[in-house]
Amino acid sequence: MNQPVIEVAAALIFRHSKLLIAQRPPGVHLAGLWEFPGGKRESGETFETCLQREIREELDCDIRVGDQVFQTKHDYPGKSIDIRFYQCQLHQGEPKPVECAAVEWISVAQLRDFEFPKADEKLLDLLISRTDLWC
């Protein structure tokens, strides 16, 4: 059965050997889980432009979008997601939880202390092995 595919861009924002994660708000799919901030790509939008817009809306700050680090597809009941993760840098402002429940800066050693969606499992493995990203 073909399910709709939702294209998502997510930011891997590193600073001082820490990575920014955001907690999904109550009342949404996968509420309470932690994720890498970002969101659904709109029609006619590039993944990079989508990511800049989503970070402004969710965290009230601006980022520079770098290289794509990872891409994965995951099937949930009723929908499939295609997520592209980009290495990013803060450009202006300090992230605050506008459209998420909380934000945290975590170290590589803390990655497994937080519960992430199943779609992020392979990325978590990559982040643990790629210490060069944590700068």
N, CA, C and O atoms as a Tinker XYZ file with bonds, in Angstrom:
   540  protein
     1  N      0.840000   -1.182000    0.000000    73     2
     2  CA     0.000000    0.000000    0.000000    64     1     3
     3  C      0.886000    1.246000    0.000000    63     2     4     5
     4  O      1.816000    1.354000    0.799000    81     3
     5  N      0.595000    2.168000   -0.885000    73     3     6
     6  CA     1.343000    3.411000   -0.938000    64     5     7
     7  C      0.823000    4.394000    0.092000    63     6     8     9
     8  O     -0.376000    4.660000    0.178000    81     7
     9  N      1.750000    4.924000    0.868000    73     7    10
    10  CA     1.408000    5.933000    1.860000    64     9    11
    11  C      1.966000    7.265000    1.398000    63    10    12    13
    12  O      2.936000    7.307000    0.641000    81    11
    13  N      1.362000    8.351000    1.848000    73    11    14
    14  CA     1.953000    9.647000    1.506000    64    13    15
    15  C      3.340000    9.773000    2.125000    63    14    16    17
    16  O      3.570000    9.343000    3.256000    81    15
    17  N      4.268000   10.374000    1.363000    73    15    18
    18  CA     5.623000   10.600000    1.860000    64    17    19
    19  C      5.754000   12.067000    2.238000    63    18    20    21
    20  O      5.484000   12.956000    1.431000    81    19
    21  N      6.170000   12.305000    3.470000    73    19    22
    22  CA     6.374000   13.662000    3.968000    64    21    23
    23  C      7.866000   13.931000    3.979000    63    22    24    25
    24  O      8.633000   13.194000    4.599000    81    23
    25  N      8.281000   14.997000    3.285000    73    23    26
    26  CA     9.692000   15.360000    3.237000    64    25    27
    27  C      9.997000   16.322000    4.382000    63    26    28    29
    28  O      9.307000   17.324000    4.571000    81    27
    29  N     11.044000   16.000000    5.141000    73    27    30
    30  CA    11.395000   16.755000    6.337000    64    29    31
    31  C     12.873000   17.134000    6.293000    63    30    32    33
    32  O     13.718000   16.339000    5.882000    81    31
    33  N     13.168000   18.346000    6.718000    73    31    34
    34  CA    14.551000   18.795000    6.885000    64    33    35
    35  C     14.799000   18.971000    8.377000    63    34    36    37
    36  O     13.965000   19.533000    9.087000    81    35
    37  N     15.952000   18.490000    8.854000    73    35    38
    38  CA    16.283000   18.611000   10.274000    64    37    39
    39  C     17.698000   19.159000   10.431000    63    38    40    41
    40  O     18.588000   18.861000    9.634000    81    39
    41  N     17.887000   19.968000   11.477000    73    39    42
    42  CA    19.159000   20.654000   11.713000    64    41    43
    43  C     19.971000   19.953000   12.791000    63    42    44    45
    44  O     19.466000   19.630000   13.866000    81    43
    45  N     21.229000   19.729000   12.481000    73    43    46
    46  CA    22.201000   19.271000   13.470000    64    45    47
    47  C     23.036000   20.498000   13.813000    63    46    48    49
    48  O     24.019000   20.803000   13.138000    81    47
    49  N     22.635000   21.196000   14.868000    73    47    50
    50  CA    23.278000   22.453000   15.245000    64    49    51
    51  C     24.291000   22.161000   16.354000    63    50    52    53
    52  O     23.912000   21.845000   17.482000    81    51
    53  N     25.561000   22.266000   16.029000    73    51    54
    54  CA    26.640000   21.994000   16.975000    64    53    55
    55  C     27.230000   23.308000   17.479000    63    54    56    57
    56  O     27.344000   24.285000   16.740000    81    55
    57  N     27.603000   23.303000   18.768000    73    55    58
    58  CA    28.300000   24.459000   19.356000    64    57    59
    59  C     29.088000   23.968000   20.569000    63    58    60    61
    60  O     28.528000   23.334000   21.463000    81    59
    61  N     30.376000   24.261000   20.598000    73    59    62
    62  CA    31.233000   23.902000   21.736000    64    61    63
    63  C     31.085000   22.428000   22.120000    63    62    64    65
    64  O     30.892000   22.098000   23.291000    81    63
    65  N     31.177000   21.556000   21.126000    73    63    66
    66  CA    31.084000   20.097000   21.326000    64    65    67
    67  C     29.743000   19.642000   21.897000    63    66    68    69
    68  O     29.654000   18.583000   22.519000    81    67
    69  N     28.707000   20.444000   21.685000    73    67    70
    70  CA    27.346000   20.084000   22.101000    64    69    71
    71  C     26.427000   20.160000   20.880000    63    70    72    73
    72  O     26.712000   20.863000   19.910000    81    71
    73  N     25.326000   19.425000   20.953000    73    71    74
    74  CA    24.346000   19.355000   19.874000    64    73    75
    75  C     22.989000   19.772000   20.415000    63    74    76    77
    76  O     22.595000   19.358000   21.506000    81    75
    77  N     22.277000   20.588000   19.654000    73    75    78
    78  CA    20.967000   21.078000   20.086000    64    77    79
    79  C     19.881000   20.053000   19.759000    63    78    80    81
    80  O     19.783000   19.579000   18.627000    81    79
    81  N     19.068000   19.719000   20.760000    73    79    82
    82  CA    17.901000   18.869000   20.543000    64    81    83
    83  C     16.678000   19.594000   21.090000    63    82    84    85
    84  O     16.787000   20.471000   21.946000    81    83
    85  N     15.504000   19.207000   20.574000    73    83    86
    86  CA    14.250000   19.833000   20.981000    64    85    87
    87  C     13.247000   18.744000   21.343000    63    86    88    89
    88  O     13.235000   17.668000   20.746000    81    87
    89  N     12.406000   19.042000   22.330000    73    87    90
    90  CA    11.378000   18.087000   22.746000    64    89    91
    91  C     10.058000   18.406000   22.049000    63    90    92    93
    92  O      9.613000   19.553000   22.015000    81    91
    93  N      9.443000   17.356000   21.491000    73    91    94
    94  CA     8.169000   17.538000   20.785000    64    93    95
    95  C      7.086000   17.936000   21.789000    63    94    96    97
    96  O      7.005000   17.371000   22.880000    81    95
    97  N      6.252000   18.918000   21.411000    73    95    98
    98  CA     5.239000   19.422000   22.351000    64    97    99
    99  C      4.078000   18.451000   22.543000    63    98   100   101
   100  O      3.880000   17.546000   21.732000    81    99
   101  N      3.306000   18.638000   23.624000    73    99   102
   102  CA     2.111000   17.816000   23.838000    64   101   103
   103  C      1.124000   17.985000   22.686000    63   102   104   105
   104  O      1.046000   19.051000   22.074000    81   103
   105  N      0.375000   16.928000   22.398000    73   103   106
   106  CA    -0.696000   17.004000   21.409000    64   105   107
   107  C     -0.272000   16.777000   19.971000    63   106   108   109
   108  O     -1.106000   16.865000   19.070000    81   107
   109  N      1.009000   16.484000   19.724000    73   107   110
   110  CA     1.467000   16.208000   18.365000    64   109   111
   111  C      1.918000   14.758000   18.268000    63   110   112   113
   112  O      2.117000   14.095000   19.286000    81   111
   113  N      2.078000   14.265000   17.038000    73   111   114
   114  CA     2.605000   12.924000   16.804000    64   113   115
   115  C      3.956000   12.793000   17.516000    63   114   116   117
   116  O      4.809000   13.668000   17.376000    81   115
   117  N      4.157000   11.729000   18.264000    73   115   118
   118  CA     5.393000   11.454000   18.996000    64   117   119
   119  C      5.689000   12.503000   20.074000    63   118   120   121
   120  O      6.851000   12.813000   20.341000    81   119
   121  N      4.645000   13.042000   20.686000    73   119   122
   122  CA     4.781000   14.058000   21.741000    64   121   123
   123  C      5.706000   13.559000   22.846000    63   122   124   125
   124  O      5.662000   12.390000   23.229000    81   123
   125  N      6.539000   14.458000   23.350000    73   123   126
   126  CA     7.428000   14.148000   24.452000    64   125   127
   127  C      8.779000   13.578000   24.045000    63   126   128   129
   128  O      9.729000   13.609000   24.827000    81   127
   129  N      8.870000   13.057000   22.821000    73   127   130
   130  CA    10.160000   12.537000   22.368000    64   129   131
   131  C     11.070000   13.705000   21.979000    63   130   132   133
   132  O     10.603000   14.808000   21.697000    81   131
   133  N     12.369000   13.438000   21.970000    73   131   134
   134  CA    13.359000   14.438000   21.585000    64   133   135
   135  C     13.709000   14.271000   20.119000    63   134   136   137
   136  O     13.664000   13.159000   19.592000    81   135
   137  N     14.054000   15.350000   19.464000    73   135   138
   138  CA    14.349000   15.319000   18.032000    64   137   139
   139  C     15.343000   16.412000   17.694000    63   138   140   141
   140  O     15.718000   17.234000   18.530000    81   139
   141  N     15.752000   16.391000   16.443000    73   139   142
   142  CA    16.591000   17.450000   15.919000    64   141   143
   143  C     15.657000   18.439000   15.238000    63   142   144   145
   144  O     14.860000   18.043000   14.387000    81   143
   145  N     15.737000   19.719000   15.594000    73   143   146
   146  CA    14.734000   20.683000   15.129000    64   145   147
   147  C     14.672000   20.789000   13.608000    63   146   148   149
   148  O     15.673000   20.622000   12.911000    81   147
   149  N     13.487000   21.069000   13.125000    73   147   150
   150  CA    13.239000   21.187000   11.695000    64   149   151
   151  C     11.769000   20.971000   11.420000    63   150   152   153
   152  O     10.935000   21.148000   12.308000    81   151
   153  N     11.444000   20.591000   10.197000    73   151   154
   154  CA    10.034000   20.374000    9.889000    64   153   155
   155  C      9.788000   20.033000    8.439000    63   154   156   157
   156  O     10.713000   19.785000    7.666000    81   155
   157  N      8.513000   20.029000    8.093000    73   155   158
   158  CA     8.058000   19.609000    6.766000    64   157   159
   159  C      8.405000   20.636000    5.699000    63   158   160   161
   160  O      8.258000   21.844000    5.887000    81   159
   161  N      8.869000   20.112000    4.582000    73   159   162
   162  CA     9.190000   20.967000    3.430000    64   161   163
   163  C      7.896000   21.319000    2.708000    63   162   164   165
   164  O      7.076000   20.449000    2.415000    81   163
   165  N      7.727000   22.598000    2.427000    73   163   166
   166  CA     6.555000   23.063000    1.695000    64   165   167
   167  C      6.827000   23.025000    0.195000    63   166   168   169
   168  O      7.981000   23.021000   -0.235000    81   167
   169  N      5.770000   22.998000   -0.587000    73   167   170
   170  CA     5.876000   22.960000   -2.044000    64   169   171
   171  C      6.716000   24.125000   -2.559000    63   170   172   173
   172  O      6.501000   25.271000   -2.167000    81   171
   173  N      7.673000   23.830000   -3.438000    73   171   174
   174  CA     8.504000   24.865000   -4.038000    64   173   175
   175  C      9.667000   25.322000   -3.173000    63   174   176   177
   176  O     10.429000   26.201000   -3.576000    81   175
   177  N      9.812000   24.745000   -2.000000    73   175   178
   178  CA    10.844000   25.153000   -1.059000    64   177   179
   179  C     12.027000   24.165000   -1.133000    63   178   180   181
   180  O     11.813000   22.959000   -1.252000    81   179
   181  N     13.246000   24.662000   -1.064000    73   179   182
   182  CA    14.385000   23.753000   -0.970000    64   181   183
   183  C     14.455000   23.240000    0.469000    63   182   184   185
   184  O     13.849000   23.817000    1.371000    81   183
   185  N     15.191000   22.162000    0.672000    73   183   186
   186  CA    15.350000   21.647000    2.037000    64   185   187
   187  C     16.069000   22.672000    2.910000    63   186   188   189
   188  O     15.741000   22.818000    4.088000    81   187
   189  N     17.042000   23.380000    2.348000    73   187   190
   190  CA    17.788000   24.379000    3.099000    64   189   191
   191  C     16.894000   25.554000    3.516000    63   190   192   193
   192  O     16.946000   26.005000    4.660000    81   191
   193  N     16.073000   26.045000    2.579000    73   191   194
   194  CA    15.154000   27.146000    2.889000    64   193   195
   195  C     14.116000   26.709000    3.920000    63   194   196   197
   196  O     13.770000   27.467000    4.826000    81   195
   197  N     13.630000   25.494000    3.775000    73   195   198
   198  CA    12.685000   24.920000    4.734000    64   197   199
   199  C     13.298000   24.941000    6.130000    63   198   200   201
   200  O     12.645000   25.341000    7.094000    81   199
   201  N     14.524000   24.519000    6.232000    73   199   202
   202  CA    15.181000   24.428000    7.527000    64   201   203
   203  C     15.361000   25.798000    8.171000    63   202   204   205
   204  O     15.146000   25.953000    9.373000    81   203
   205  N     15.747000   26.773000    7.392000    73   203   206
   206  CA    15.895000   28.132000    7.937000    64   205   207
   207  C     14.552000   28.664000    8.436000    63   206   208   209
   208  O     14.484000   29.269000    9.507000    81   207
   209  N     13.484000   28.444000    7.667000    73   207   210
   210  CA    12.145000   28.899000    8.069000    64   209   211
   211  C     11.698000   28.190000    9.349000    63   210   212   213
   212  O     11.234000   28.830000   10.292000    81   211
   213  N     11.841000   26.871000    9.370000    73   211   214
   214  CA    11.392000   26.091000   10.526000    64   213   215
   215  C     12.141000   26.478000   11.803000    63   214   216   217
   216  O     11.532000   26.567000   12.870000    81   215
   217  N     13.436000   26.705000   11.708000    73   215   218
   218  CA    14.220000   27.072000   12.890000    64   217   219
   219  C     13.797000   28.454000   13.398000    63   218   220   221
   220  O     13.722000   28.675000   14.607000    81   219
   221  N     13.523000   29.380000   12.476000    73   219   222
   222  CA    13.018000   30.701000   12.880000    64   221   223
   223  C     11.695000   30.555000   13.625000    63   222   224   225
   224  O     11.495000   31.175000   14.669000    81   223
   225  N     10.781000   29.724000   13.081000    73   223   226
   226  CA     9.455000   29.543000   13.688000    64   225   227
   227  C      9.527000   28.799000   15.027000    63   226   228   229
   228  O      8.878000   29.195000   15.995000    81   227
   229  N     10.311000   27.732000   15.079000    73   227   230
   230  CA    10.348000   26.868000   16.258000    64   229   231
   231  C     11.234000   27.394000   17.377000    63   230   232   233
   232  O     10.912000   27.240000   18.555000    81   231
   233  N     12.359000   28.020000   17.007000    73   231   234
   234  CA    13.379000   28.367000   18.002000    64   233   235
   235  C     13.746000   29.847000   18.045000    63   234   236   237
   236  O     14.572000   30.248000   18.865000    81   235
   237  N     13.148000   30.668000   17.179000    73   235   238
   238  CA    13.376000   32.109000   17.150000    64   237   239
   239  C     14.862000   32.473000   17.028000    63   238   240   241
   240  O     15.364000   33.338000   17.744000    81   239
   241  N     15.551000   31.792000   16.105000    73   239   242
   242  CA    16.948000   32.126000   15.818000    64   241   243
   243  C     17.225000   31.814000   14.350000    63   242   244   245
   244  O     16.412000   31.186000   13.672000    81   243
   245  N     18.364000   32.253000   13.879000    73   243   246
   246  CA    18.748000   32.026000   12.483000    64   245   247
   247  C     19.966000   31.117000   12.429000    63   246   248   249
   248  O     20.844000   31.170000   13.290000    81   247
   249  N     19.997000   30.274000   11.387000    73   247   250
   250  CA    21.104000   29.338000   11.209000    64   249   251
   251  C     21.700000   29.469000    9.821000    63   250   252   253
   252  O     21.076000   29.995000    8.900000    81   251
   253  N     22.917000   28.981000    9.697000    73   251   254
   254  CA    23.542000   28.757000    8.394000    64   253   255
   255  C     23.452000   27.261000    8.144000    63   254   256   257
   256  O     23.842000   26.463000    8.996000    81   255
   257  N     22.947000   26.882000    6.995000    73   255   258
   258  CA    22.798000   25.469000    6.654000    64   257   259
   259  C     24.015000   25.014000    5.868000    63   258   260   261
   260  O     24.367000   25.607000    4.849000    81   259
   261  N     24.652000   23.958000    6.349000    73   259   262
   262  CA    25.823000   23.400000    5.697000    64   261   263
   263  C     25.469000   22.147000    4.909000    63   262   264   265
   264  O     24.397000   22.053000    4.311000    81   263
   265  N     26.376000   21.201000    4.921000    73   263   266
   266  CA    26.232000   19.978000    4.139000    64   265   267
   267  C     25.194000   19.025000    4.724000    63   266   268   269
   268  O     24.970000   18.977000    5.933000    81   267
   269  N     24.573000   18.275000    3.828000    73   267   270
   270  CA    23.687000   17.196000    4.278000    64   269   271
   271  C     24.578000   16.105000    4.866000    63   270   272   273
   272  O     25.550000   15.684000    4.239000    81   271
   273  N     24.243000   15.652000    6.071000    73   271   274
   274  CA    25.036000   14.652000    6.777000    64   273   275
   275  C     24.430000   13.258000    6.632000    63   274   276   277
   276  O     25.153000   12.263000    6.582000    81   275
   277  N     23.098000   13.194000    6.565000    73   275   278
   278  CA    22.431000   11.894000    6.604000    64   277   279
   279  C     21.029000   12.040000    6.028000    63   278   280   281
   280  O     20.416000   13.104000    6.104000    81   279
   281  N     20.535000   10.945000    5.450000    73   279   282
   282  CA    19.158000   10.894000    4.953000    64   281   283
   283  C     18.592000    9.525000    5.309000    63   282   284   285
   284  O     19.273000    8.507000    5.186000    81   283
   285  N     17.346000    9.514000    5.749000    73   283   286
   286  CA    16.706000    8.242000    6.074000    64   285   287
   287  C     15.218000    8.319000    5.756000    63   286   288   289
   288  O     14.624000    9.396000    5.706000    81   287
   289  N     14.640000    7.154000    5.546000    73   287   290
   290  CA    13.186000    7.053000    5.336000    64   289   291
   291  C     12.647000    6.127000    6.411000    63   290   292   293
   292  O     13.287000    5.144000    6.786000    81   291
   293  N     11.459000    6.457000    6.898000    73   291   294
   294  CA    10.855000    5.644000    7.954000    64   293   295
   295  C      9.339000    5.612000    7.746000    63   294   296   297
   296  O      8.722000    6.625000    7.418000    81   295
   297  N      8.759000    4.434000    7.944000    73   295   298
   298  CA     7.312000    4.273000    7.811000    64   297   299
   299  C      6.660000    4.268000    9.183000    63   298   300   301
   300  O      7.034000    3.495000   10.065000    81   299
   301  N      5.680000    5.142000    9.344000    73   299   302
   302  CA     4.812000    5.149000   10.513000    64   301   303
   303  C      3.438000    4.713000   10.027000    63   302   304   305
   304  O      3.184000    4.748000    8.824000    81   303
   305  N      2.541000    4.303000   10.925000    73   303   306
   306  CA     1.186000    3.966000   10.477000    64   305   307
   307  C      0.545000    5.166000    9.759000    63   306   308   309
   308  O      0.394000    6.238000   10.343000    81   307
   309  N      0.176000    4.974000    8.506000    73   307   310
   310  CA    -0.517000    6.017000    7.750000    64   309   311
   311  C      0.347000    7.013000    7.012000    63   310   312   313
   312  O     -0.167000    7.808000    6.225000    81   311
   313  N      1.670000    6.990000    7.252000    73   311   314
   314  CA     2.532000    7.935000    6.535000    64   313   315
   315  C      3.975000    7.461000    6.564000    63   314   316   317
   316  O      4.382000    6.684000    7.428000    81   315
   317  N      4.731000    7.949000    5.599000    73   315   318
   318  CA     6.169000    7.696000    5.537000    64   317   319
   319  C      6.872000    9.037000    5.566000    63   318   320   321
   320  O      6.370000   10.026000    5.033000    81   319
   321  N      8.041000    9.062000    6.195000    73   319   322
   322  CA     8.801000   10.305000    6.211000    64   321   323
   323  C     10.165000   10.083000    5.573000    63   322   324   325
   324  O     10.785000    9.031000    5.726000    81   323
   325  N     10.608000   11.097000    4.860000    73   323   326
   326  CA    11.930000   11.141000    4.236000    64   325   327
   327  C     12.629000   12.326000    4.906000    63   326   328   329
   328  O     12.311000   13.480000    4.620000    81   327
   329  N     13.584000   12.037000    5.800000    73   327   330
   330  CA    14.244000   13.093000    6.570000    64   329   331
   331  C     15.669000   13.290000    6.078000    63   330   332   333
   332  O     16.422000   12.335000    5.894000    81   331
   333  N     16.015000   14.547000    5.872000    73   331   334
   334  CA    17.386000   14.913000    5.511000    64   333   335
   335  C     17.948000   15.776000    6.637000    63   334   336   337
   336  O     17.359000   16.785000    7.023000    81   335
   337  N     19.093000   15.357000    7.151000    73   335   338
   338  CA    19.735000   16.039000    8.271000    64   337   339
   339  C     20.929000   16.845000    7.757000    63   338   340   341
   340  O     21.766000   16.331000    7.016000    81   339
   341  N     20.992000   18.112000    8.160000    73   339   342
   342  CA    22.038000   19.027000    7.701000    64   341   343
   343  C     22.861000   19.533000    8.877000    63   342   344   345
   344  O     22.326000   19.847000    9.940000    81   343
   345  N     24.177000   19.608000    8.666000    73   343   346
   346  CA    25.039000   20.216000    9.664000    64   345   347
   347  C     24.818000   21.727000    9.589000    63   346   348   349
   348  O     24.893000   22.318000    8.512000    81   347
   349  N     24.547000   22.346000   10.735000    73   347   350
   350  CA    24.197000   23.766000   10.760000    64   349   351
   351  C     24.979000   24.497000   11.853000    63   350   352   353
   352  O     25.517000   23.890000   12.779000    81   351
   353  N     25.020000   25.821000   11.707000    73   351   354
   354  CA    25.632000   26.684000   12.711000    64   353   355
   355  C     24.648000   27.784000   13.064000    63   354   356   357
   356  O     23.907000   28.271000   12.211000    81   355
   357  N     24.652000   28.167000   14.329000    73   355   358
   358  CA    23.855000   29.328000   14.720000    64   357   359
   359  C     24.433000   30.557000   14.035000    63   358   360   361
   360  O     25.650000   30.740000   13.991000    81   359
   361  N     23.561000   31.389000   13.506000    73   359   362
   362  CA    24.000000   32.619000   12.849000    64   361   363
   363  C     23.622000   33.826000   13.692000    63   362   364   365
   364  O     24.416000   34.750000   13.868000    81   363
   365  N     22.393000   33.807000   14.213000    73   363   366
   366  CA    21.913000   34.947000   14.986000    64   365   367
   367  C     20.865000   34.483000   15.981000    63   366   368   369
   368  O     19.984000   33.691000   15.647000    81   367
   369  N     20.968000   34.982000   17.204000    73   367   370
   370  CA    19.998000   34.654000   18.242000    64   369   371
   371  C     20.402000   33.411000   19.024000    63   370   372   373
   372  O     21.348000   32.706000   18.671000    81   371
   373  N     19.659000   33.168000   20.092000    73   371   374
   374  CA    19.866000   32.003000   20.951000    64   373   375
   375  C     18.586000   31.172000   20.902000    63   374   376   377
   376  O     17.502000   31.708000   21.128000    81   375
   377  N     18.690000   29.870000   20.612000    73   375   378
   378  CA    17.480000   29.038000   20.491000    64   377   379
   379  C     16.633000   29.050000   21.763000    63   378   380   381
   380  O     17.143000   28.873000   22.870000    81   379
   381  N     15.326000   29.262000   21.578000    73   379   382
   382  CA    14.388000   29.156000   22.686000    64   381   383
   383  C     13.178000   28.351000   22.233000    63   382   384   385
   384  O     12.824000   28.387000   21.054000    81   383
   385  N     12.541000   27.632000   23.137000    73   383   386
   386  CA    11.434000   26.746000   22.770000    64   385   387
   387  C     10.133000   27.506000   22.476000    63   386   388   389
   388  O      9.299000   27.693000   23.362000    81   387
   389  N      9.976000   27.939000   21.228000    73   387   390
   390  CA     8.763000   28.658000   20.818000    64   389   391
   391  C      7.671000   27.656000   20.437000    63   390   392   393
   392  O      6.552000   27.737000   20.945000    81   391
   393  N      7.989000   26.712000   19.544000    73   391   394
   394  CA     7.005000   25.714000   19.099000    64   393   395
   395  C      7.439000   24.299000   19.492000    63   394   396   397
   396  O      7.090000   23.324000   18.825000    81   395
   397  N      8.193000   24.202000   20.568000    73   395   398
   398  CA     8.561000   22.896000   21.106000    64   397   399
   399  C      8.483000   23.006000   22.629000    63   398   400   401
   400  O      8.391000   24.109000   23.168000    81   399
   401  N      8.520000   21.871000   23.318000    73   399   402
   402  CA     8.347000   21.879000   24.768000    64   401   403
   403  C      9.607000   22.328000   25.505000    63   402   404   405
   404  O      9.517000   22.962000   26.556000    81   403
   405  N     10.788000   22.001000   24.958000    73   403   406
   406  CA    12.058000   22.335000   25.606000    64   405   407
   407  C     13.184000   22.181000   24.597000    63   406   408   409
   408  O     13.027000   21.523000   23.568000    81   407
   409  N     14.319000   22.794000   24.903000    73   407   410
   410  CA    15.538000   22.590000   24.120000    64   409   411
   411  C     16.671000   22.267000   25.084000    63   410   412   413
   412  O     16.671000   22.716000   26.231000    81   411
   413  N     17.638000   21.485000   24.611000    73   411   414
   414  CA    18.808000   21.110000   25.412000    64   413   415
   415  C     20.029000   21.067000   24.507000    63   414   416   417
   416  O     19.941000   20.674000   23.343000    81   415
   417  N     21.166000   21.475000   25.051000    73   415   418
   418  CA    22.468000   21.281000   24.397000    64   417   419
   419  C     23.077000   20.053000   25.056000    63   418   420   421
   420  O     23.300000   20.054000   26.267000    81   419
   421  N     23.352000   19.003000   24.283000    73   419   422
   422  CA    23.854000   17.758000   24.862000    64   421   423
   423  C     25.188000   17.344000   24.250000    63   422   424   425
   424  O     25.520000   17.734000   23.130000    81   423
   425  N     25.944000   16.551000   25.001000    73   423   426
   426  CA    27.207000   16.009000   24.512000    64   425   427
   427  C     26.950000   14.663000   23.852000    63   426   428   429
   428  O     25.863000   14.098000   23.979000    81   427
   429  N     27.951000   14.152000   23.147000    73   427   430
   430  CA    27.816000   12.853000   22.495000    64   429   431
   431  C     27.526000   11.766000   23.536000    63   430   432   433
   432  O     26.788000   10.823000   23.252000    81   431
   433  N     28.097000   11.888000   24.732000    73   431   434
   434  CA    27.880000   10.897000   25.781000    64   433   435
   435  C     26.428000   10.895000   26.293000    63   434   436   437
   436  O     25.976000    9.908000   26.873000    81   435
   437  N     25.712000   11.988000   26.079000    73   435   438
   438  CA    24.324000   12.094000   26.557000    64   437   439
   439  C     23.282000   11.659000   25.518000    63   438   440   441
   440  O     22.097000   11.576000   25.841000    81   439
   441  N     23.696000   11.382000   24.292000    73   439   442
   442  CA    22.745000   11.065000   23.217000    64   441   443
   443  C     21.763000    9.952000   23.592000    63   442   444   445
   444  O     20.569000   10.060000   23.311000    81   443
   445  N     22.251000    8.897000   24.217000    73   443   446
   446  CA    21.397000    7.757000   24.551000    64   445   447
   447  C     20.579000    7.976000   25.828000    63   446   448   449
   448  O     19.792000    7.112000   26.215000    81   447
   449  N     20.762000    9.130000   26.484000    73   447   450
   450  CA    19.977000    9.444000   27.690000    64   449   451
   451  C     18.603000   10.013000   27.353000    63   450   452   453
   452  O     17.755000   10.152000   28.234000    81   451
   453  N     18.379000   10.341000   26.083000    73   451   454
   454  CA    17.127000   10.950000   25.638000    64   453   455
   455  C     16.407000    9.992000   24.698000    63   454   456   457
   456  O     17.040000    9.235000   23.961000    81   455
   457  N     15.088000   10.032000   24.732000    73   455   458
   458  CA    14.302000    9.158000   23.861000    64   457   459
   459  C     13.956000    9.891000   22.570000    63   458   460   461
   460  O     13.296000   10.930000   22.583000    81   459
   461  N     14.422000    9.320000   21.441000    73   459   462
   462  CA    14.201000    9.884000   20.111000    64   461   463
   463  C     13.234000    9.001000   19.329000    63   462   464   465
   464  O     13.060000    7.833000   19.674000    81   463
   465  N     12.596000    9.538000   18.275000    73   463   466
   466  CA    11.748000    8.705000   17.410000    64   465   467
   467  C     12.564000    7.598000   16.749000    63   466   468   469
   468  O     13.769000    7.744000   16.544000    81   467
   469  N     11.910000    6.504000   16.422000    73   467   470
   470  CA    12.572000    5.366000   15.757000    64   469   471
   471  C     13.279000    5.803000   14.475000    63   470   472   473
   472  O     14.311000    5.236000   14.118000    81   471
   473  N     12.742000    6.793000   13.788000    73   471   474
   474  CA    13.331000    7.264000   12.529000    64   473   475
   475  C     14.752000    7.793000   12.721000    63   474   476   477
   476  O     15.515000    7.856000   11.758000    81   475
   477  N     15.120000    8.171000   13.938000    73   475   478
   478  CA    16.435000    8.766000   14.194000    64   477   479
   479  C     17.496000    7.752000   14.621000    63   478   480   481
   480  O     18.654000    8.130000   14.801000    81   479
   481  N     17.140000    6.484000   14.789000    73   479   482
   482  CA    18.063000    5.479000   15.329000    64   481   483
   483  C     19.390000    5.389000   14.566000    63   482   484   485
   484  O     20.456000    5.417000   15.181000    81   483
   485  N     19.336000    5.283000   13.243000    73   483   486
   486  CA    20.573000    5.148000   12.458000    64   485   487
   487  C     21.406000    6.429000   12.530000    63   486   488   489
   488  O     22.636000    6.378000   12.517000    81   487
   489  N     20.731000    7.572000   12.606000    73   487   490
   490  CA    21.450000    8.839000   12.745000    64   489   491
   491  C     22.179000    8.881000   14.087000    63   490   492   493
   492  O     23.322000    9.332000   14.150000    81   491
   493  N     21.541000    8.422000   15.151000    73   491   494
   494  CA    22.193000    8.427000   16.463000    64   493   495
   495  C     23.481000    7.600000   16.422000    63   494   496   497
   496  O     24.505000    8.009000   16.968000    81   495
   497  N     23.423000    6.443000   15.775000    73   495   498
   498  CA    24.627000    5.614000   15.621000    64   497   499
   499  C     25.716000    6.385000   14.878000    63   498   500   501
   500  O     26.883000    6.352000   15.267000    81   499
   501  N     25.328000    7.077000   13.806000    73   499   502
   502  CA    26.289000    7.859000   13.024000    64   501   503
   503  C     26.894000    8.975000   13.874000    63   502   504   505
   504  O     28.104000    9.198000   13.830000    81   503
   505  N     26.065000    9.676000   14.644000    73   503   506
   506  CA    26.551000   10.782000   15.465000    64   505   507
   507  C     27.549000   10.303000   16.525000    63   506   508   509
   508  O     28.503000   11.011000   16.848000    81   507
   509  N     27.326000    9.110000   17.057000    73   507   510
   510  CA    28.243000    8.561000   18.055000    64   509   511
   511  C     29.579000    8.208000   17.409000    63   510   512   513
   512  O     30.627000    8.360000   18.038000    81   511
   513  N     29.556000    7.742000   16.168000    73   511   514
   514  CA    30.805000    7.337000   15.495000    64   513   515
   515  C     31.541000    8.519000   14.842000    63   514   516   517
   516  O     32.757000    8.463000   14.660000    81   515
   517  N     30.820000    9.573000   14.496000    73   515   518
   518  CA    31.433000   10.712000   13.779000    64   517   519
   519  C     31.809000   11.842000   14.745000    63   518   520   521
   520  O     31.160000   12.887000   14.773000    81   519
   521  N     32.840000   11.622000   15.518000    73   519   522
   522  CA    33.249000   12.634000   16.492000    64   521   523
   523  C     33.725000   13.924000   15.818000    63   522   524   525
   524  O     33.767000   14.972000   16.462000    81   523
   525  N     34.084000   13.860000   14.531000    73   523   526
   526  CA    34.517000   15.061000   13.812000    64   525   527
   527  C     33.406000   16.096000   13.676000    63   526   528   529
   528  O     33.689000   17.274000   13.461000    81   527
   529  N     32.144000   15.675000   13.797000    73   527   530
   530  CA    31.029000   16.621000   13.691000    64   529   531
   531  C     30.866000   17.477000   14.949000    63   530   532   533
   532  O     30.303000   18.570000   14.889000    81   531
   533  N     31.348000   16.990000   16.061000    73   531   534
   534  CA    31.123000   17.611000   17.371000    64   533   535
   535  C     32.132000   18.703000   17.663000    63   534   536   537
   536  O     32.933000   18.585000   18.590000    81   535
   537  N     32.095000   19.772000   16.866000    73   535   538
   538  CA    33.046000   20.852000   17.107000    64   537   539
   539  C     32.326000   22.135000   17.461000    63   538   540
   540  O     32.969000   23.158000   17.699000    81   539
